[in-house]
Structure formats: structure tokens, C-alpha cells
Amino acid sequence: MLGKASSSHAAGGLCGSGALSHVYIQHPPLRCSVSGARGLYYDDGNKLLLSPTVDQVYAWKTAPYSPYTNPSVDSIGEGPVLSIHYSLDGKVIGIQRSNHEIQFVNRETGDMFMQRCGSESESILGFFWTDCPSCDVVFIKTSGLELYAYEPALRALRMVETKRLNISWYIYTHESRLLLLASGMQCRTFTGFQFSFGGLIRLPRFEMAMTKAEANKKPVLDAEDVHIITVYGRIYCLQVDRVAMLLHLYRFYRDAVVPQGYLPIYSSKIAVSVIDNVLLIHQVDAKVIILYDIFSDCQAPISAPLPLLLRGLPRINASSSQSTGKDTTHIIANELSDLEGTTYGDGWMFLVPDFVCDTVHCNLWRIHLDLEAIAASSSEVPSVLEFLQRRKLEPNKVKQLCLALTRTLILERRPVPVVSRALDVLVASFSHSLKIGSNVQRRSIEGDQSNSGNQRAGGSRAIVNESISRDEHGKSVYGPTRGLDNESQKSKSVPVDNESINRTTGSAMNRPSTCSDSEDSSNQDVTTQISGAGVGQSSSHSQTLAIGLDAFNSSVSGQRESQVVSSVISPDEMYTSVFSLVEEEMTGDPAYLIAIIVEYFRSAALEKLKVNPNLNVMIIQLLARSERFEEVDLFVVNKIVEPSKEVALQLIESGRQNYLTRKLGMDMLRLLQLHHDYVLLLVQDGYFLEGLRYVRRHKVSTVRPSLFLEALLLLMIHNILQQILHVCRFFIASGKESGHLIKIYVYLSWQR
């Protein structure tokens, strides 16, 4: 059960709409109040919020999330409810009726049967459904684990395996498929199992660190002090040390559990959420939230601690209250009062990964990140861009924020090294997305060709794909990933990533990300191929725990925008949305903008990307405007500016003030074999014979002979008019002018 309804309200209120915050909940919530409800339960395997009554259960789907979702209703019979879970295929409901029995209800046929403990001395702590190939449902008892296969024809469970352990309490999330079992006097000794699609994996036993409050008093670890999270495809365990006021981080590998440092906390009670791979630490007593991005080694918070904000609550003023009625005003006022009274109260329960359930008022809220507020709260723009490029839930918003930040950075004339770092982040992110996209497409084709030969008959092996993450310097952080065999195949090193296994389609998901180069090289995975006979080996600290991709997908389902939209910024978008707009707004000496464009050229060259041709034209225009023709020559000769027709024409245009620059443009047209344009310019400049020779030498068939005749005729007319004007000027200068002669002179001057 999520929590008991509490009448005691915590002090303090929810932030108003004008408050500053980086995290918010959106009104209205999902209201799940049912008459005769016996509590609220969350089924994280199916993303369902459950509310059982006397003989029924109401189920609201939370993925995709909508505050207007209508519940489904199922009959479960009368009796107490300690916990309730739907099977992963949605056909069976499991209800724990007591500490010794669990009832199963077939939704299609209505058949029911009861599974009881074999001994009265042991009790059931809980159960969950799994997609592990060896079993369907797992019982957690004080004496150990029992793995069962569901047999619908027999209306019974078939025992598959038992594991004898002394268990005090447990914690499990379907997102990670990880089960942690606590034992010992202080409940600080843990045994872990992962029920992945690749099979059952047993982790080594480990102990969590706890600080002693007194010499003869040993603290006991509670289940609410341990949290399992999945961030960037990695599984972490967070453990609260109330004495030291620290939050310890542990990362899970197949053959080891490695401490990853600690984070300070400022409240004896905390809650944890994960939104778009950002870790949110709710300081419950202080009523503030601290954000961390633990992708890199840096464990500093993203921003200062700020409270939770409520958005979207209707405002009722004096004039509108008369039209809407006193009842509506009263309801909204009461709702706001209830929210202010229960913020981080005993009735608030945080659910994996980004929900909070108010069990007092039966409301479910979804927690959101305010990316605009986060971006505006830091002056380190390169770091902010790096953070934003790792966000995937709102790609269009991320793209617009990155473009706006880059424009502002240039318009404020920030130091060139700072702008250069920002450009490096954007270029590296785009280059990485291109490489990941091509790798995924290639692996998908290869996987289709060899899929039938690589899968085992039992289906206990996960399909292998590769996912690579890079930092801004191109360093690989995530390596190739591999699936896992079942527990019977003992292996010392099988590196796999959470996001790399897709049990339904076998295709890896494209999740480009940008990271810091401070990531420990020990976390890099090594390519290892698994066969039915055995498993390859790599270093012991490069064995990440396997998780089904569908678990990772479920954490962001309902929020992700179309896969066509991407947060990365292409060279074309950099020109149209950054440089062209900045060039229009900047005044004065263009030297600063030239330096920025040169830095962008450098960054693109490092990633082997081609910039937009119009950007080459722009830098030539800026250099010519500053009369820096020598640098124009250097840019062209050293191929800093890529040759193109647009660049050649701009060189010719700018070459009106410099003959060498114009000659560079003409030579570029010739080298690009743009014969027609080259001949037109020769004729325009009056080089008729040279143009004719060029046409004959290169066999240019697109140039019409009449072009030369028309040009010669125009030249002859021009020369005749020139001679007549000379005669008119002579007579006018000799004093023999007349009104008619002056009119002729004016007319011919205009015709010329």
C-alpha cells in the first residue's frame, strides 16, 4: 500500500505561481477517489494506480499519463488486501490476503485460487510478477524466495525454484528488474537478484555503510532509506545515512557493487525521483528539491535548492467569481488549501520514477522539470548546453533553449573561449547523433540477417545491440553492450547496458547524449560475445547489469515527443537560427563575429562536419567589409572556406575593391567546372576572345552564340553613344550650345 491517510498536515505551503522553482507539478492531478476505497496501491510493472474496494479494484493507467483517465474495474472477491499486482500481460490479478496466502484471479474466466505458505512459521513479505523466462511470479518470504510458473489450465502455480535466505525486508522495482533483500541485525547486509529477460542473475552480497550514533547503539536501516534508481541505463542504489546526513551511492555490476561516493542531505527524511535522467532529491523536512546530473564525475548540484511549484491552478477574481458561482470558487479555494497543507506531508508517497501520490486526497501528480528555469539559473552556458543536450523528453524545447542561449552568448560578446566551448558542445552532440544513427541502422540490418542463428531455443538470451555515449572530446564512455545468459552460466565479466537490450524487436534505441570527459575509464564496457557454450571475459569493473529496454522505455512513456524531433542542432540550423540572426543585430566592427565563426569552423572540422555554404559567404562578406582581403585569400587558399558557387560569386562581388579577391572567385568557378557561369562573367567583363577560346577548349555547349553577339552589339552602341556625347560636350564647351543640343546631351547621358 502506498500509505495511510493521515489527518496531520505538515507545516508550510506549496509555492505560488510567481515563485522561483526548477521542479513543478501540473494542475489538475489524476483524481482517484472511489467510494469505499481501502487504500491506494501502485503497480509499477504495469504503471497502474489501484484502489480496491470491498469486492472490486479500480485501476488507472499512468502511462501515458493523463489527468482525465477513466479507471477500469475488476471483481476480486471479498477479503483484506495487503498488496495487489496485475500480471504483466494483464490477464491475472494477484492479491495478497494475509501474511500466509495470496489469491489469484483470472480476469477472463473469473477463476480464483489461493496459494498458501507451506509453514506457519514463515510469512510472505510480498510478491511481484516478472518477465524472466524461468518464472512468472516471485514470492518473497522471511525464509527466502520462491519462484513460480503460472499454469492457467491447472488454475495453480508450479514451483520452479527456491532460494533459502533470512530476509528482514526487501525492495524491488520493475524498471530495474532488481530485487534487494536486507538481512542482519542492522539490515545492512544485502543480497541482490535481477530478474531480467536474459535470465536470473545473482549479485554478490554486500554491506551498506552506516555511521554509529553512539558507542553502544547500532542504527537499523529501514526500507524507506534505500532507493533503486535507473539513470542513463545504469542501476544505482541510494542509501540514506541519517546520522552522517549523507546519501550514499552504489552502482551495480554483475560481479561487484561499487560505491560511487555520496551526496549531502539536509533532511532526516528524503524522497527520490528521476526525470529524464536527472536525479531529484526531495528534502522532505526542508521542503526543497536538489537536482543532480550524475552522468559525470561531478557531484555538485545542478542548481540551488528550491521548493516545489504548483502550476495551472485556476485563478478566480472578484468579477469572474460572480459568473462561475460561489460553489466553484469554494472548491478551488479548498483544493489549494488542501495542497498547501499536505505538501511533503505524511500522505505524500513518491513513486518510481516521477510520480507523487497524495493518499489523503487521493490525487496522483506527475513531477516535471522546468528546463527554462534551470537554463536561466546558471551563467555557465557551456555546462548548461551540455546538460540540455542530454535531455530527451522535450527535444523541441531543448533545441529552442540551446539556440537562444547561443545567440545570447554571442550578442553579449562573451569571451571567445567561452563561446568556443559552447559551440564544441553543440557540434559534438550533433556529430554523435549522426554516428549513433548510422550505427543503429547498420546493426539493425546485420541483426535481421543473423537473428535466427543467434537466439537460443529457450529464448533465455537477450538480443545484443550496441550503444555508445561520448563526451565533448569524442571519448567513448559507454561501450558495446551484450545480453546475459541465465544464472547457471557463471561469468566473471559480461558488460551490458540498460538501454541496449530490446526483447521485442532487437533494435537499440537511439539516445545520443553528451557527457563530461571526467567519466572514469573503468566504466567503459568491452565487446564480448555470448554463445550457448560459454561467455567471454573482460575487466571485472566493466560489467554493467542487464535490464530490459522496455523497462527503460516505461520510465519516459507518455512524455516523449515524436522520434523525428531531435534536440541536436544541425549546421543548417546553426546558420539560420544563430549566425544569420546575430549578424543582423550586431553593429560595429565585425571582428568579434568573425572570430566566433572561425571557432565554429574549427569545431566542425574536428568532427568532420560540413558547415552551411551561406556561412562561408557570410564570413567573406564580413572580412571584405573590414577590408581584410589578405585574410580572405588565406581562408580560401587554406580551404578554411569550402569552395562553392555561392562562395565564388561572393568573392567576385567583394573583388570589386580588390583584384586578387576577384581573381580567386574566377579561379574557384573554373576549378568547380562551372563553365557557364565562368564564361558569362568573362563576357560581362569584356573578355570576348578569352571567353570564346574557353568555350572551344572546354566544349561548353550551354552558352548560346547569340550571347557574344548581343554583348558586342551593346558594346558598339555604348561606344557610339560615347562618341556622340564627346561631340555634344565639345559644342557646349565652345559656347555654341542651344536648347535642343542640351536636351540631346541629357537624353544620351540617360541612355548610356
C-alpha positions in Angstrom: 0.0 0.0 0.0 1.2 3.5 -0.8 0.5 5.0 2.6 -2.1 5.5 5.3 -4.4 8.5 5.2 -3.1 11.0 7.8 -5.0 13.8 9.4 -1.9 15.7 10.4 -0.8 18.3 7.9 2.7 19.4 7.5 3.6 23.0 8.1 4.4 25.2 5.2 2.7 25.7 1.9 3.0 25.0 -1.8 4.7 27.6 -3.9 2.6 30.1 -5.7 2.6 30.6 -9.5 5.0 33.6 -9.1 7.6 31.6 -7.1 11.0 30.5 -8.4 11.4 26.8 -8.9 13.0 24.3 -11.1 10.5 21.5 -10.5 6.8 21.7 -10.6 3.6 19.7 -10.6 0.8 20.5 -13.0 -2.8 21.0 -12.1 -5.2 19.2 -12.4 -4.0 15.9 -11.0 -5.3 12.4 -11.7 -8.1 12.1 -9.2 -8.6 8.5 -8.0 -11.1 8.9 -5.2 -13.6 5.9 -5.0 -16.3 5.4 -2.5 -15.5 2.6 -0.1 -11.8 2.5 -1.1 -9.4 0.6 1.2 -6.3 2.5 0.2 -4.1 3.1 -2.9 -1.6 0.8 -4.4 0.9 1.3 -7.3 1.7 -1.5 -9.7 5.0 -0.3 -11.2 5.1 -3.3 -13.5 2.1 -2.2 -15.4 2.1 1.5 -14.4 -1.3 1.2 -12.8 -2.7 3.1 -9.8 -5.0 0.7 -7.9 -7.8 1.4 -5.5 -9.5 -1.8 -4.1 -13.0 -1.7 -2.5 -14.9 -4.4 -0.8 -15.0 -6.8 -3.8 -13.6 -4.7 -6.7 -10.5 -3.0 -7.8 -10.3 0.3 -9.8 -7.2 0.7 -12.0 -6.0 3.9 -13.6 -3.3 3.8 -16.3 -0.5 6.2 -15.6 1.5 5.6 -18.8 0.8 7.6 -20.9 -0.2 10.0 -18.1 -3.4 11.9 -18.4 -5.3 13.5 -15.6 -8.6 12.6 -17.3 -8.0 8.8 -17.5 -11.0 6.7 -16.6 -10.4 3.6 -14.5 -11.1 0.0 -15.4 -13.0 -2.1 -12.8 -12.4 -5.8 -12.0 -14.1 -8.1 -9.4 -11.6 -9.6 -6.9 -14.0 -11.0 -4.3 -14.2 -10.0 -0.7 -11.4 -10.1 1.8 -8.5 -8.0 3.1 -5.9 -6.6 0.7 -2.3 -6.2 1.8 -0.9 -5.8 -1.8 -2.2 -6.2 -5.3 -0.5 -6.6 -8.7 -1.6 -7.4 -12.2 0.3 -9.9 -14.3 2.5 -8.3 -17.0 0.1 -9.5 -19.7 -2.9 -8.1 -17.7 -4.7 -11.4 -17.6 -4.3 -12.3 -13.9 -4.6 -10.3 -10.7 -2.6 -11.3 -7.6 -4.0 -10.2 -4.2 -2.1 -10.8 -1.0 -4.8 -11.5 1.5 -2.7 -12.1 4.6 0.9 -12.9 5.6 0.4 -16.5 4.6 -1.8 -16.6 1.4 -2.1 -14.9 -2.0 -5.2 -15.1 -4.1 -5.0 -15.2 -7.9 -8.0 -14.1 -10.1 -8.2 -14.8 -13.9 -9.8 -11.7 -15.4 -11.1 -13.5 -18.5 -12.7 -16.5 -16.8 -13.2 -15.3 -13.3 -11.5 -18.4 -11.9 -9.8 -18.0 -8.5 -7.4 -20.0 -6.5 -5.3 -19.5 -3.4 -1.5 -20.1 -2.8 -0.6 -20.6 0.8 2.7 -20.8 2.7 4.0 -24.3 3.4 4.8 -23.5 7.0 3.1 -21.3 9.6 6.5 -20.2 10.9 7.2 -18.2 7.8 5.3 -15.2 6.4 5.0 -13.6 3.0 6.6 -10.2 2.8 5.4 -9.5 -0.7 5.3 -10.7 -4.3 5.7 -9.4 -7.9 5.3 -10.6 -11.5 8.3 -10.9 -13.8 9.1 -11.4 -17.4 12.1 -13.6 -16.5 12.0 -16.7 -18.8 12.4 -19.1 -15.8 9.3 -17.9 -13.8 6.2 -15.8 -13.8 5.8 -14.7 -10.2 8.1 -14.4 -7.2 7.2 -14.7 -3.6 9.4 -13.0 -1.0 9.2 -14.8 2.4 11.1 -14.3 5.6 12.8 -17.7 4.8 13.8 -16.9 1.3 12.5 -16.7 -2.3 10.0 -18.9 -4.1 9.8 -18.8 -7.9 6.6 -20.0 -9.6 5.3 -20.5 -13.1 1.6 -19.7 -13.6 -0.4 -22.6 -15.1 -3.8 -21.3 -16.2 -5.1 -24.7 -17.3 -4.4 -26.1 -13.9 -5.5 -23.0 -12.0 -2.4 -23.3 -9.9 1.2 -22.2 -9.6 4.0 -24.6 -10.3 7.1 -24.3 -8.1 10.2 -23.7 -10.2 13.0 -22.9 -7.7 13.5 -21.8 -4.1 16.3 -19.8 -2.6 16.8 -20.1 1.2 17.7 -16.8 2.8 16.9 -14.9 6.0 15.1 -11.8 4.9 14.1 -8.8 7.0 12.6 -6.7 4.3 13.0 -6.2 0.5 12.9 -3.5 -2.2 12.1 -4.1 -5.8 11.5 -2.0 -8.9 10.2 -3.4 -12.2 12.1 -0.6 -14.0 15.4 -2.1 -13.0 14.2 -5.7 -12.5 16.4 -5.6 -9.4 15.4 -7.2 -6.1 17.4 -6.3 -2.9 17.0 -8.4 0.2 18.0 -7.0 3.5 19.2 -9.2 6.4 21.2 -9.0 9.6 20.7 -7.3 12.9 21.1 -3.8 11.3 19.5 -4.8 8.0 22.6 -3.5 6.3 23.6 -6.8 4.6 22.1 -7.1 1.1 21.7 -9.9 -1.4 20.6 -8.9 -4.9 18.8 -10.7 -7.8 17.9 -9.4 -11.2 15.0 -11.0 -13.0 16.0 -9.8 -16.4 14.7 -11.1 -19.7 18.1 -12.7 -20.2 17.7 -14.8 -17.1 18.1 -14.8 -13.3 21.3 -13.1 -12.2 22.5 -13.3 -8.6 24.6 -10.4 -7.4 27.4 -10.7 -4.8 26.4 -9.9 -1.2 27.5 -6.5 0.1 27.0 -4.3 3.1 26.0 -0.6 3.2 27.9 1.9 5.3 26.2 3.3 8.4 27.6 5.7 10.9 27.2 4.9 14.6 25.3 7.5 16.6 26.6 6.2 19.9 29.3 3.8 21.0 26.9 1.1 22.2 24.0 1.8 19.9 23.8 0.5 16.4 21.3 2.1 14.0 19.0 -0.1 12.0 18.4 0.5 8.3 14.8 0.9 7.2 13.3 0.1 3.9 12.4 3.7 3.3 16.1 4.7 3.5 17.0 2.6 0.4 16.1 3.6 -3.2 16.8 1.9 -6.5 17.0 4.2 -9.5 17.9 3.8 -13.2 19.9 6.7 -14.7 21.4 6.7 -18.2 20.9 3.0 -18.4 22.8 2.4 -15.1 21.4 0.9 -12.0 22.1 2.7 -8.7 21.2 2.2 -5.1 20.8 5.2 -2.9 21.1 4.8 0.9 20.3 7.4 3.5 22.7 7.7 6.5 20.6 9.7 9.0 23.5 10.0 11.4 26.1 11.4 9.0 23.4 13.2 6.9 24.7 11.7 3.7 23.2 9.9 0.8 25.5 7.0 -0.3 25.5 5.9 -4.0 26.2 2.4 -5.1 26.4 1.2 -8.7 25.6 -2.4 -9.6 27.8 -4.5 -11.8 27.3 -8.2 -12.4 30.3 -9.2 -10.2 30.5 -6.2 -7.9 28.7 -3.4 -6.2 30.9 -0.4 -6.3 30.4 2.7 -4.1 30.1 5.9 -6.2 30.6 8.5 -3.4 27.9 10.3 -1.5 25.7 13.4 -1.6 24.9 15.7 1.3 21.4 15.8 2.6 19.7 18.4 4.8 16.7 16.5 6.0 16.3 13.3 8.1 13.7 12.2 5.6 14.2 12.3 1.9 12.4 11.1 -1.2 13.9 10.3 -4.7 12.6 10.9 -8.2 14.2 10.6 -11.6 13.0 12.7 -14.5 14.8 12.5 -17.9 17.9 11.0 -16.2 18.0 13.9 -13.7 18.1 12.8 -10.0 15.8 14.8 -7.8 16.4 14.6 -4.0 13.4 15.8 -2.1 14.4 17.2 1.3 11.1 16.5 2.9 11.7 18.4 6.2 13.1 21.4 4.5 10.5 21.2 1.6 13.1 21.8 -1.1 14.5 19.8 -4.0 18.1 19.5 -5.1 18.8 18.4 -8.7 21.8 16.2 -9.7 23.1 15.1 -13.1 25.2 12.1 -12.1 26.3 11.3 -15.7 29.8 12.7 -15.0 32.1 12.5 -12.0 31.0 15.9 -10.8 28.6 15.5 -7.9 27.8 19.2 -7.5 24.0 20.0 -7.7 22.7 21.5 -10.9 21.1 24.4 -9.1 20.4 25.8 -5.7 17.7 24.1 -3.5 14.3 25.4 -4.4 10.8 24.4 -3.4 8.2 22.5 -5.5 5.9 24.7 -7.6 2.2 24.1 -8.5 1.2 25.3 -12.0 -2.1 25.5 -13.8 -4.4 26.2 -10.8 -7.3 28.3 -11.9 -7.4 31.9 -10.6 -10.8 33.2 -9.6 -11.0 37.0 -9.2 -13.9 39.1 -8.0 -15.6 39.6 -11.4 -15.3 36.0 -12.6 -16.4 34.6 -9.2 -19.9 36.0 -9.8 -20.2 34.3 -13.2 -18.7 31.0 -12.2 -20.6 30.7 -9.0 -19.7 30.5 -5.4 -19.5 26.7 -5.4 -16.7 26.7 -8.0 -14.8 29.3 -6.1 -15.2 27.4 -2.9 -14.0 24.2 -4.5 -10.8 25.8 -5.9 -10.1 27.5 -2.6 -10.5 24.3 -0.7 -8.3 22.4 -3.2 -5.5 25.0 -2.9 -5.8 24.9 0.9 -5.5 21.1 0.9 -2.5 21.2 -1.3 -0.7 23.8 0.9 -1.5 21.8 4.0 -0.3 18.4 2.7 2.9 19.4 0.8 5.5 16.8 1.7 3.2 15.6 4.4 2.7 12.0 5.7 0.2 11.4 2.9 2.6 12.1 0.1 4.2 9.0 -1.3 6.8 9.2 -4.1 6.6 6.6 -6.8 9.1 5.3 -9.3 10.2 7.2 -11.3 8.4 10.6 -11.3 5.1 10.4 -9.6 3.8 11.6 -6.2 0.6 10.3 -4.8 -1.4 12.2 -2.2 -3.1 9.4 -0.3 -5.0 11.8 1.9 -6.9 13.4 -1.0 -6.5 10.5 -3.5 -4.6 12.5 -6.1 -1.7 11.5 -8.4 0.6 14.2 -9.6 3.4 14.0 -12.2 6.6 15.8 -11.5 8.1 18.0 -14.2 11.4 19.7 -14.8 11.4 23.4 -15.8 14.2 23.5 -18.3 13.8 27.2 -18.9 14.3 28.0 -15.2 17.3 25.7 -15.0 18.9 27.3 -18.0 18.3 30.8 -16.7 19.7 30.0 -13.2 23.3 29.4 -14.4 25.9 31.7 -16.0 28.0 28.7 -17.2 26.4 28.5 -20.6 28.6 25.7 -21.9 27.7 23.5 -18.9 24.0 24.3 -19.3 24.1 23.4 -23.0 25.8 20.1 -22.2 23.1 19.4 -19.6 20.3 20.3 -22.0 21.7 18.2 -24.8 21.4 15.1 -22.6 17.6 15.8 -22.1 15.4 13.7 -24.4 11.8 14.2 -23.2 11.2 17.6 -24.7 13.6 17.8 -27.7 11.9 20.7 -29.4 12.0 22.8 -26.2 15.7 21.8 -25.6 16.6 22.8 -29.2 15.0 26.3 -28.9 16.6 26.8 -25.5 20.1 25.9 -26.9 19.6 28.2 -29.9 18.5 31.1 -27.7 21.4 30.6 -25.2 23.9 30.5 -28.1 22.6 33.7 -29.7 22.6 35.5 -26.3 26.1 34.3 -25.7 27.3 35.9 -28.9 25.3 39.1 -28.7 26.6 39.7 -25.2 30.1 39.4 -26.7 31.2 36.9 -24.1 34.9 35.8 -24.2 35.7 33.8 -27.3 37.0 30.7 -25.4 33.6 30.6 -23.6 31.7 30.7 -26.8 34.0 28.2 -28.4 33.3 25.7 -25.6 29.6 26.2 -26.2 29.9 25.6 -29.9 32.0 22.5 -29.2 29.2 21.0 -27.1 26.6 21.6 -29.8 28.8 20.3 -32.7 29.9 17.2 -30.8 26.3 16.4 -29.8 25.2 16.6 -33.5 28.1 14.6 -34.7 27.4 11.9 -32.0 23.8 11.7 -33.0 24.8 11.1 -36.7 27.2 8.3 -35.7 24.7 6.6 -33.4 22.0 6.8 -36.0 24.2 5.2 -38.6 25.4 2.5 -36.2 21.9 1.6 -35.1 20.8 1.3 -38.7 23.8 -0.9 -39.6 23.3 -3.1 -36.6 19.6 -3.4 -37.3 20.3 -4.7 -40.8 23.0 -7.1 -39.5 20.7 -8.2 -36.7 18.0 -9.1 -39.1 20.4 -11.3 -41.1 21.8 -13.2 -38.2 19.0 -13.0 -35.7 17.8 -16.6 -36.2 21.2 -18.0 -35.7 22.0 -16.1 -32.5 18.8 -16.7 -30.5 18.7 -19.8 -28.2 15.8 -22.1 -28.5 14.7 -21.4 -24.9 14.5 -17.7 -25.6 16.6 -17.0 -22.4 19.1 -14.8 -24.1 18.7 -11.2 -24.8 19.3 -9.8 -28.2 22.5 -7.9 -28.5 22.9 -4.3 -29.6 25.4 -1.6 -29.1 25.1 1.8 -27.5 27.9 4.3 -27.3 28.0 7.6 -25.4 30.7 10.1 -25.9 31.9 13.2 -24.2 32.5 16.5 -25.9 36.0 15.4 -27.0 34.8 12.3 -28.7 35.9 9.9 -25.9 33.8 6.7 -25.6 32.1 6.4 -22.3 29.6 3.6 -22.9 31.0 0.7 -24.9 29.3 -2.1 -26.8 26.6 -3.9 -24.8 25.8 -7.6 -24.6 22.9 -9.8 -23.4 23.1 -12.2 -20.5 22.6 -15.9 -20.2 20.8 -17.4 -17.2 22.4 -17.8 -13.8 23.6 -21.3 -14.5 26.3 -19.9 -16.8 28.8 -18.4 -14.4 30.6 -15.5 -15.9 33.1 -13.0 -14.5 32.6 -10.2 -17.0 29.6 -9.6 -19.2 29.2 -5.9 -19.7 25.7 -4.8 -20.7 23.8 -1.5 -20.5 20.2 -1.0 -19.5 19.2 0.8 -22.8 20.9 -1.8 -25.1 18.5 -4.7 -24.8 15.2 -4.8 -26.5 13.4 -8.1 -26.0 10.7 -7.4 -28.5 12.3 -6.1 -31.6 16.0 -6.5 -31.0 16.7 -2.9 -32.1 18.7 -0.5 -30.0 17.1 2.9 -29.1 18.8 6.0 -30.4 19.7 8.1 -27.3 22.5 10.4 -28.1 24.0 12.1 -25.1 26.8 14.5 -24.2 28.9 13.9 -21.2 31.9 15.1 -19.3 35.3 13.8 -20.1 35.8 13.1 -16.4 34.0 9.8 -16.6 36.1 7.0 -15.1 37.6 4.8 -17.8 36.8 1.8 -15.6 33.1 2.2 -16.5 33.8 1.6 -20.2 32.4 -1.6 -21.5 34.3 -4.1 -23.6 32.9 -6.0 -26.5 32.1 -9.6 -25.5 30.2 -12.2 -27.5 28.0 -14.7 -25.7 27.4 -18.1 -27.2 25.3 -21.1 -25.9 28.5 -22.8 -24.8 30.1 -20.1 -22.8 30.7 -16.4 -22.1 33.6 -14.2 -23.0 35.6 -12.2 -20.4 36.7 -8.6 -19.9 37.9 -6.5 -16.9 35.9 -7.0 -13.7 34.9 -3.4 -13.4 33.3 -3.2 -16.8 30.3 -5.5 -16.2 27.1 -3.5 -16.0 23.9 -5.1 -15.0 21.4 -6.0 -17.7 17.9 -4.5 -17.9 15.2 -4.9 -20.5 14.8 -1.9 -22.7 11.1 -1.9 -22.2 11.7 -1.1 -18.6 13.7 1.9 -19.6 11.1 2.9 -22.1 8.4 2.8 -19.5 10.1 5.5 -17.4 9.6 8.1 -20.2 6.4 6.8 -21.9 3.7 9.4 -22.0 6.2 12.2 -22.2 8.5 11.5 -25.1 7.7 13.5 -28.3 7.9 12.2 -31.8 11.2 10.4 -32.5 11.5 12.5 -35.6 12.2 15.5 -33.4 15.7 15.8 -32.1 17.3 18.2 -29.6 20.6 18.3 -31.6 21.4 21.3 -33.7 22.5 20.8 -37.3 24.9 23.2 -39.2 21.9 24.5 -41.2 20.1 25.4 -38.0 23.2 27.0 -36.6 23.3 29.3 -39.6 19.6 30.1 -39.9 18.8 30.4 -36.2 22.1 31.7 -34.8 24.6 33.3 -37.1 22.2 35.0 -39.6 20.1 36.5 -36.8 23.2 37.5 -34.8 24.7 39.1 -37.9 21.6 41.3 -38.4 21.6 42.5 -34.8 25.3 43.1 -34.3 26.7 46.5 -35.2 30.2 48.0 -35.4 33.4 46.1 -36.1 32.6 42.6 -37.2 35.9 41.2 -35.9 34.2 39.5 -32.9 31.7 37.7 -35.1 34.4 36.7 -37.5 36.4 35.1 -34.6 33.3 33.2 -33.4 32.6 31.9 -36.9 36.2 30.8 -37.2 35.8 28.9 -33.9 32.7 27.2 -35.3 34.7 26.2 -38.4 37.4 24.7 -36.2 34.9 22.7 -34.2 33.1 21.4 -37.3 36.4 20.4 -38.8 37.3 18.4 -35.8 34.1 16.4 -36.1 34.4 16.3 -39.9 31.2 18.1 -40.5 30.4 20.5 -43.4 29.0 23.9 -42.5 26.2 25.6 -44.3 27.5 27.2 -47.5 25.9 30.5 -46.6 28.1 30.7 -43.6 31.1 30.7 -45.8 29.6 33.6 -47.8 28.9 35.5 -44.6 32.4 35.4 -43.4 33.7 36.6 -46.7 31.3 39.5 -46.6 32.4 40.3 -43.1 36.1 40.2 -44.0 35.5 42.3 -47.1 33.5 44.8 -45.1 36.5 45.2 -42.8 38.8 45.4 -45.9 40.7 42.3 -44.6 41.4 41.0 -48.1 44.6 39.2 -47.2 42.7 37.1 -44.7 40.1 36.3 -47.4 42.9 35.0 -49.6 44.3 32.9 -46.7 40.8 31.4 -45.9 40.3 30.4 -49.5 43.8 29.1 -50.2 43.9 27.1 -46.9 40.4 25.8 -47.6 39.0 27.1 -44.3 36.2 28.3 -46.5 34.8 25.4 -48.6 34.7 26.1 -52.3 31.2 26.5 -53.7 29.4 28.5 -56.4 28.0 30.9 -53.7 31.4 31.5 -52.3 32.9 32.1 -55.7 30.2 34.6 -56.6 30.7 36.4 -53.3 34.5 36.6 -53.9 33.8 38.1 -57.3 31.3 40.6 -55.8 33.8 41.6 -53.0 36.6 41.7 -55.5 35.4 45.0 -56.9 37.6 46.5 -54.3 40.4 44.1 -54.7 41.6 42.5 -57.9 43.2 39.4 -56.3 40.0 38.6 -54.4 38.0 38.7 -57.7 40.6 36.5 -59.4 40.2 34.0 -56.5 36.5 33.9 -57.3 37.0 33.4 -61.0 39.6 30.6 -60.4 37.1 28.9 -58.0 34.4 28.9 -60.7 36.9 27.3 -63.1 38.0 24.7 -60.6 34.4 23.8 -59.8 33.9 23.4 -63.5 31.1 25.9 -63.5 31.9 26.7 -67.2 28.7 28.5 -68.0 29.0 31.0 -65.1 32.7 31.5 -65.8 32.0 32.4 -69.5 29.2 34.8 -68.5 31.5 36.7 -66.2 34.2 36.8 -68.9 31.8 38.3 -71.4 30.4 40.7 -68.8 33.9 42.0 -68.2 34.5 42.4 -71.9 36.9 39.5 -72.5 35.1 38.2 -75.6 38.1 36.4 -77.2 39.1 34.7 -74.0 35.5 33.6 -73.5 35.4 32.2 -77.0 38.6 30.3 -76.5 37.4 28.9 -73.2 34.1 27.7 -74.8 36.0 26.0 -77.6 38.7 24.5 -75.2 36.2 23.0 -72.7 33.4 22.3 -75.2 30.8 24.4 -73.3 27.5 23.6 -75.0 25.3 25.6 -72.7 26.5 29.0 -73.9 24.4 30.4 -76.8 26.4 32.1 -79.6 24.0 35.0 -79.5 25.4 35.8 -76.1 28.6 37.1 -77.7 26.7 38.9 -80.5 24.4 40.7 -78.0 27.3 41.7 -75.9 29.2 43.0 -78.9 26.1 45.0 -80.1 25.7 46.5 -76.7 29.4 47.4 -76.7 29.1 49.1 -80.1 26.1 51.0 -79.0 27.9 52.1 -75.9 30.9 53.3 -77.9 28.7 55.2 -80.4 26.9 56.9 -77.6 30.2 57.8 -76.0 31.4 59.5 -79.2 28.2 61.5 -79.6 28.5 62.6 -76.0 32.0 63.8 -76.7 30.8 65.9 -79.7 28.0 67.4 -77.6 30.3 68.3 -74.8 32.7 70.0 -77.3 30.0 72.2 -78.8 28.5 73.1 -75.4 32.0 73.9 -74.1 32.7 76.2 -77.2 29.6 78.3 -76.4 27.6 77.2 -79.5 25.1 75.3 -77.4 21.4 75.5 -77.9 18.3 74.2 -76.1 18.0 71.3 -78.4 21.6 70.3 -78.1 21.4 70.3 -74.3 18.2 68.1 -74.5 20.1 65.7 -76.7 23.0 65.6 -74.4 20.8 64.9 -71.4 18.9 62.2 -73.2 22.0 60.4 -74.5 23.6 60.5 -71.0 20.5 58.8 -69.6 20.5 56.2 -72.4 24.2 55.5 -71.7 
